[in-house]
Amino acid sequence: MIAIQSPFDTHARYIGFLIEHYAGNFPLWLDPIKAKIADAEQTKVHTMLFIGQRELESDSVAVRLHGKGNVGVKPSSEALAGIKE
């Protein structure tokens, strides 16, 4: 029974170490948010809008288009007008 639990314990300790080491501020290769972007690209979501703290403060959105990547930050009204077209 110890042999079966041992690999799982090792993984759990490693994950615990990473969480403690990075204190939730994960690098790009571990950041779960970036995986959502990659998943959206793979499923061919046409338009993705991202709102972070900076965008909230400036009433804007970061726009990403399938096949074109990041097209920059735009005012919210301009981004919504572009979607409606």
C-alpha positions in Angstrom: 0.0 0.0 0.0 2.9 2.4 0.7 4.2 1.9 -2.8 0.9 2.9 -4.3 0.6 6.1 -2.2 4.2 7.1 -2.6 3.9 8.6 -6.1 0.8 10.5 -5.2 2.4 11.9 -2.1 5.4 13.1 -4.1 3.2 14.9 -6.5 1.1 16.5 -3.7 4.3 17.7 -2.0 5.6 19.1 -5.3 2.4 21.0 -6.0 2.3 22.3 -2.4 5.9 23.5 -2.8 5.1 25.3 -6.0 2.0 27.0 -4.4 4.0 28.0 -1.4 7.1 29.2 -3.4 5.2 31.4 -5.8 2.5 32.4 -3.3 -0.2 32.2 -6.0 1.8 34.5 -8.4 2.6 31.7 -10.8 5.0 32.1 -13.7 3.7 31.9 -17.3 4.2 28.1 -17.6 2.1 27.5 -14.5 -0.5 30.2 -14.7 -4.0 28.6 -15.1 -5.4 31.7 -16.7 -3.1 31.4 -19.8 -4.4 28.0 -20.4 -7.9 29.4 -20.9 -6.5 31.7 -23.7 -4.8 28.7 -25.4 -8.0 26.6 -25.1 -10.1 29.5 -26.6 -7.6 29.7 -29.5 -7.7 25.9 -30.1 -11.5 25.9 -30.1 -11.4 28.8 -32.6 -13.2 31.4 -30.4 -13.3 34.4 -32.7 -13.2 37.3 -30.3 -11.9 37.3 -26.7 -12.2 40.3 -24.4 -10.1 40.5 -21.3 -10.7 42.9 -18.4 -8.1 43.3 -15.7 -7.5 46.0 -13.1 -6.0 48.4 -15.6 -8.9 47.9 -18.0 -11.4 48.5 -15.2 -9.8 51.7 -14.2 -9.7 53.0 -17.8 -13.1 51.6 -19.0 -11.4 49.6 -21.7 -10.9 45.9 -22.7 -8.0 44.0 -24.1 -9.0 42.4 -27.4 -7.7 39.2 -28.9 -8.9 37.8 -32.3 -8.5 34.3 -33.5 -5.7 34.0 -36.0 -4.5 37.6 -35.3 -3.6 37.3 -31.6 -3.6 40.4 -29.3 -4.9 43.4 -31.2 -4.5 45.8 -28.2 -6.5 47.6 -25.7 -9.6 49.5 -26.9 -12.3 51.6 -25.1 -15.2 49.4 -24.1 -17.7 51.2 -26.4 -15.4 50.8 -29.4 -14.9 47.1 -28.7 -18.6 46.5 -28.3 -19.4 48.4 -31.5 -16.9 46.3 -33.4 -18.6 43.1 -32.1 -22.0 44.4 -33.2 -20.8 44.9 -36.7 
